Amino acid sequence: MNWCMQFWRARWPVTDAGLKAMHFSRVIAPWLMLAPLVSLNLMPWLVGDPTVAGEMADSGWVVAGMWPDYLAAWASMALLFLGLMQVRREGWPLTPLHAWYGRVVIPAASLWALLLAIYWNLRQDGSMAPLPYLPLLNPLDLTSGFVALLLADLWRLHAGNATADQRRIVVRGSMALAFGWFNLMLLRTAAKYLGLPYRFDPLYHSQFVQAMLSLVWTLCAFALMRYAVRKLSKPLWMIGAALLGVVVLKLFLIDLSSVGSVARIVSFMGVGGLMLLIGYLAPLPREAEERRMKPDALSGSDAGKL
């Protein structure tokens, strides 16, 4: 294919659209074919005998389930990492369209990887029986980590040309995605160790899960508001305060329904104690700045008196 492109370009003029079409057939189309080829052919190649595959499935191995899809996604993301490296080097096979790949093709593919990871996080529990479930080290969380690294590498490529507003949007979007993934990881872990299916209704009616979410959200709000006080960032503090308001609303609308349960008592006591800490250690940044300025003002006035 590379020889054909060079032969064609040496004898006939090639427009920008024609060059992109050639690159689609040489680079993009094989990349699009990689995931289904790996997913459809990996397990038969590994197992070999269909009888053995059936026996493994009967014993609890999910050989025909998500493993081929995970490995296919990992292979596709590995090629995207190589593509970003070649965009920086302006190297083969992306030249002379390396700028187009870095600006359009690889961001679109990274967005696909992000949407796929979000869908899997919502639908899959990350378990691969009979292997034990390990938080953060299961295939689903590893896939989420690879997507995060891919997006971070892509951001490094474009960060130099980003405005302050774009940087702010990227940071806050990353925080929202990380917060969502962290909650889903906790729900998967709770579902696995409590013996619950990873579905909305069983998790919603679990008193332990509701208490866990209340405490975790309050801790996240405390960490965000404390960080906002250190950076004197009122918008970040307001985001933490909004999350804390959601926790309070959740306590009265959901957690109160489990009257007399230990989980409800722990949830209310834990959230109440953390709210007291927030009031003392993470006040509104304007008030925190005033507190910092008062000792300096007092020391200045004392020095004047002396």
C-alpha positions as CSV (number, residue, x, y, z in Angstrom):
1,M,0.0,0.0,0.0
2,N,2.8,2.4,0.8
3,W,4.5,1.7,-2.5
4,C,1.2,2.2,-4.4
5,M,0.8,5.6,-2.7
6,Q,4.3,6.7,-3.6
7,F,3.8,5.5,-7.2
8,W,0.5,7.3,-7.6
9,R,1.8,10.6,-6.1
10,A,4.9,10.5,-8.3
11,R,2.9,10.4,-11.5
12,W,-0.4,12.2,-10.8
13,P,-1.5,15.1,-8.6
14,V,-3.3,14.1,-5.4
15,T,-5.7,16.4,-3.7
16,D,-6.0,16.7,0.1
17,A,-9.2,14.6,0.1
18,G,-7.6,11.9,-2.1
19,L,-4.6,11.8,0.2
20,K,-6.8,11.4,3.2
21,A,-8.7,8.6,1.4
22,M,-5.5,6.8,0.8
23,H,-4.5,7.1,4.4
24,F,-7.9,5.8,5.4
25,S,-7.3,2.6,3.4
26,R,-3.7,2.3,4.7
27,V,-4.0,3.3,8.4
28,I,-7.5,3.9,9.6
29,A,-9.3,1.0,8.1
30,P,-6.8,-1.6,9.5
31,W,-7.1,0.0,12.9
32,L,-11.0,-0.2,12.7
33,M,-10.7,-3.9,11.7
34,L,-8.3,-4.7,14.6
35,A,-10.8,-4.8,17.4
36,P,-13.4,-7.2,15.8
37,L,-10.7,-9.4,14.5
38,V,-9.1,-9.8,17.9
39,S,-12.4,-10.2,19.7
40,L,-13.8,-12.8,17.3
41,N,-10.6,-14.9,16.9
42,L,-8.6,-14.6,20.1
43,M,-10.5,-17.2,22.2
44,P,-10.7,-19.9,19.6
45,W,-7.0,-19.4,18.9
46,L,-6.1,-19.6,22.6
47,V,-8.4,-22.6,23.4
48,G,-8.0,-24.4,20.2
49,D,-10.5,-27.2,20.7
50,P,-14.2,-26.1,20.9
51,T,-14.8,-28.9,23.3
52,V,-12.3,-27.5,25.7
53,A,-13.9,-24.1,25.3
54,G,-17.3,-25.6,26.3
55,E,-15.8,-27.3,29.3
56,M,-14.2,-24.0,30.4
57,A,-17.5,-22.2,30.1
58,D,-19.2,-24.9,32.1
59,S,-16.6,-24.5,34.9
60,G,-17.2,-20.8,35.2
61,W,-14.7,-19.2,32.9
62,V,-16.2,-16.4,30.9
63,V,-14.1,-17.2,27.8
64,A,-16.7,-16.0,25.3
65,G,-17.6,-12.9,27.4
66,M,-15.6,-9.7,27.9
67,W,-12.0,-10.9,27.8
68,P,-11.8,-10.8,24.0
69,D,-13.4,-7.3,24.0
70,Y,-11.0,-6.0,26.7
71,L,-7.9,-7.3,25.0
72,A,-9.1,-6.0,21.6
73,A,-9.7,-2.6,23.2
74,W,-6.2,-2.7,24.8
75,A,-4.6,-3.5,21.4
76,S,-6.5,-0.6,19.8
77,M,-5.4,1.8,22.5
78,A,-1.8,0.7,22.2
79,L,-1.9,1.6,18.5
80,L,-3.3,5.0,19.5
81,F,-0.4,5.6,21.9
82,L,2.0,4.7,19.0
83,G,0.0,7.1,16.8
84,L,0.5,10.0,19.2
85,M,4.2,9.2,19.4
86,Q,4.4,9.3,15.6
87,V,2.4,12.5,15.4
88,R,5.1,14.2,17.6
89,R,7.9,12.7,15.5
90,E,6.1,13.4,12.2
91,G,6.9,9.8,11.3
92,W,5.6,6.9,9.2
93,P,2.9,5.9,8.6
94,L,1.2,9.2,9.5
95,T,3.3,11.6,7.4
96,P,2.5,13.9,5.7
97,L,-0.9,14.1,7.4
98,H,0.4,13.9,11.0
99,A,-1.3,17.2,11.9
100,W,-4.6,15.9,10.7
101,Y,-4.2,12.7,12.7
102,G,-3.3,14.6,15.8
103,R,-6.1,17.1,15.4
104,V,-9.0,14.9,14.1
105,V,-8.4,11.2,13.8
106,I,-6.8,10.3,17.1
107,P,-9.1,12.6,19.2
108,A,-12.1,11.0,17.6
109,A,-10.7,7.5,18.3
110,S,-9.9,8.6,21.9
111,L,-13.5,9.8,22.3
112,W,-14.7,6.4,21.1
113,A,-12.5,4.7,23.8
114,L,-13.9,7.0,26.5
115,L,-17.5,6.3,25.5
116,L,-16.8,2.6,25.4
117,A,-15.2,2.7,28.9
118,I,-18.2,4.6,30.2
119,Y,-20.6,2.1,28.8
120,W,-18.6,-0.8,30.2
121,N,-18.4,0.8,33.6
122,L,-22.2,1.2,33.7
123,R,-22.9,-2.4,32.4
124,Q,-20.1,-4.7,33.5
125,D,-19.1,-5.6,37.0
126,G,-15.4,-6.3,36.2
127,S,-15.4,-9.9,37.4
128,M,-13.8,-12.7,35.4
129,A,-14.8,-15.9,37.3
130,P,-13.2,-18.0,38.6
131,L,-10.4,-15.5,39.0
132,P,-10.9,-13.4,42.2
133,Y,-12.2,-9.9,41.9
134,L,-9.6,-7.3,42.7
135,P,-10.5,-3.6,42.9
136,L,-8.4,-1.5,40.5
137,L,-6.7,-4.6,39.1
138,N,-9.6,-6.1,37.3
139,P,-9.9,-5.8,33.5
140,L,-12.5,-3.1,33.6
141,D,-10.7,-0.8,35.9
142,L,-7.4,-1.4,34.0
143,T,-9.3,-0.4,30.8
144,S,-10.5,2.8,32.5
145,G,-6.9,3.5,33.5
146,F,-5.6,3.0,30.0
147,V,-8.2,5.4,28.6
148,A,-7.3,8.0,31.2
149,L,-3.6,7.7,30.2
150,L,-4.5,7.9,26.5
151,L,-6.6,11.1,27.1
152,A,-3.8,12.6,29.3
153,D,-1.2,11.9,26.5
154,L,-3.6,13.5,24.0
155,W,-4.0,16.5,26.2
156,R,-0.2,16.9,26.4
157,L,-0.1,17.1,22.7
158,H,-2.6,20.0,22.6
159,A,-2.1,21.7,26.0
160,G,0.3,24.3,24.6
161,N,-2.4,25.8,22.4
162,A,-5.2,25.7,24.9
163,T,-6.7,28.8,26.4
164,A,-7.3,29.3,30.1
165,D,-11.0,28.6,29.7
166,Q,-10.3,25.4,27.8
167,R,-7.8,24.3,30.5
168,R,-10.5,25.0,33.2
169,I,-13.1,22.9,31.3
170,V,-10.6,20.0,30.8
171,V,-9.7,20.0,34.5
172,R,-13.3,20.1,35.7
173,G,-14.4,17.5,33.2
174,S,-11.6,15.2,34.3
175,M,-12.6,15.7,37.9
176,A,-16.2,14.8,37.1
177,L,-15.2,11.7,35.1
178,A,-12.8,10.6,37.9
179,F,-15.6,11.1,40.5
180,G,-18.0,9.1,38.4
181,W,-15.5,6.2,37.9
182,F,-14.6,6.2,41.6
183,N,-18.3,5.8,42.6
184,L,-18.9,3.0,40.1
185,M,-15.7,1.2,41.3
186,L,-17.1,1.4,44.8
187,L,-20.5,0.1,43.7
188,R,-18.8,-2.8,41.8
189,T,-16.7,-3.7,44.9
190,A,-19.7,-3.5,47.2
191,A,-21.8,-5.6,44.9
192,K,-19.1,-8.2,44.6
193,Y,-18.4,-8.6,48.3
194,L,-22.0,-8.2,49.4
195,G,-23.2,-10.8,46.9
196,L,-25.4,-8.4,45.1
197,P,-26.0,-8.2,41.3
198,Y,-24.4,-5.1,39.7
199,R,-27.8,-3.5,38.9
200,F,-29.5,-0.4,40.0
201,D,-32.4,-1.8,42.1
202,P,-30.4,-4.1,44.4
203,L,-27.7,-1.5,45.0
204,Y,-30.3,1.3,45.6
205,H,-32.1,-0.7,48.3
206,S,-28.9,-1.8,50.1
207,Q,-28.5,0.1,53.4
208,F,-24.8,-0.5,53.4
209,V,-24.4,1.0,49.9
210,Q,-26.4,4.1,50.8
211,A,-24.4,4.7,53.9
212,M,-21.1,4.1,52.0
213,L,-22.1,6.7,49.3
214,S,-23.1,9.3,51.9
215,L,-19.8,9.0,53.8
216,V,-17.7,8.9,50.6
217,W,-19.4,11.9,49.0
218,T,-19.0,13.8,52.3
219,L,-15.3,13.0,52.3
220,C,-15.0,14.1,48.7
221,A,-16.8,17.3,49.4
222,F,-14.4,17.9,52.4
223,A,-11.3,17.2,50.3
224,L,-12.5,19.5,47.5
225,M,-13.5,22.3,49.9
226,R,-10.2,22.0,51.8
227,Y,-8.3,22.2,48.6
228,A,-10.3,25.2,47.5
229,V,-9.5,27.0,50.8
230,R,-5.8,26.4,50.2
231,K,-6.0,27.7,46.6
232,L,-8.5,30.4,47.6
233,S,-10.8,29.2,44.8
234,K,-14.5,30.1,45.5
235,P,-15.9,28.1,42.5
236,L,-14.3,24.9,43.6
237,W,-15.6,25.5,47.1
238,M,-19.1,26.0,45.8
239,I,-18.9,22.7,43.9
240,G,-17.9,21.0,47.1
241,A,-20.7,22.8,48.9
242,A,-23.2,21.6,46.2
243,L,-22.0,18.0,46.7
244,L,-22.5,18.4,50.4
245,G,-26.0,19.7,49.8
246,V,-26.8,16.6,47.7
247,V,-25.6,14.4,50.6
248,V,-27.8,16.2,53.1
249,L,-30.8,15.9,50.7
250,K,-30.0,12.2,50.2
251,L,-29.8,11.6,54.0
252,F,-33.4,12.8,54.5
253,L,-34.9,11.4,51.3
254,I,-33.2,8.0,51.1
255,D,-31.2,7.1,54.2
256,L,-34.1,8.0,56.6
257,S,-36.2,5.3,55.0
258,S,-34.1,2.6,56.8
259,V,-35.4,3.5,60.2
260,G,-33.4,2.0,63.1
261,S,-30.7,0.4,61.0
262,V,-27.1,0.5,62.0
263,A,-26.1,1.8,58.5
264,R,-28.5,4.8,59.0
265,I,-27.0,5.7,62.4
266,V,-23.4,5.4,61.1
267,S,-24.3,7.5,58.1
268,F,-25.8,10.3,60.1
269,M,-23.1,10.4,62.7
270,G,-20.3,10.2,60.1
271,V,-21.8,12.9,57.9
272,G,-22.5,15.1,60.9
273,G,-19.0,14.8,62.2
274,L,-17.5,15.5,58.8
275,M,-19.7,18.6,58.4
276,L,-18.4,20.0,61.7
277,L,-14.8,19.5,60.4
278,I,-15.7,21.2,57.1
279,G,-17.0,24.2,59.0
280,Y,-13.8,24.5,61.0
281,L,-11.1,23.4,58.5
282,A,-12.7,24.4,55.2
283,P,-14.6,27.7,55.5
284,L,-15.5,29.9,52.5
285,P,-12.3,31.0,50.9
286,R,-13.0,34.7,51.4
287,E,-13.3,34.0,55.2
288,A,-10.2,31.9,55.1
289,E,-8.3,34.7,53.4
290,E,-9.5,37.2,56.0
291,R,-8.3,34.9,58.8
292,R,-4.9,34.8,57.2
293,M,-4.8,38.5,56.9
294,K,-5.7,39.3,60.5
295,P,-2.5,37.9,62.1
296,D,-0.5,39.9,59.6
297,A,-2.5,43.1,60.3
298,L,-2.1,42.6,64.0
299,S,1.6,42.0,63.8
300,G,1.9,45.2,61.7
301,S,0.0,47.3,64.1
302,D,2.0,45.9,67.0
303,A,5.2,46.7,65.2
304,G,3.9,50.3,64.6
305,K,3.2,50.7,68.3
306,L,6.7,49.5,69.2
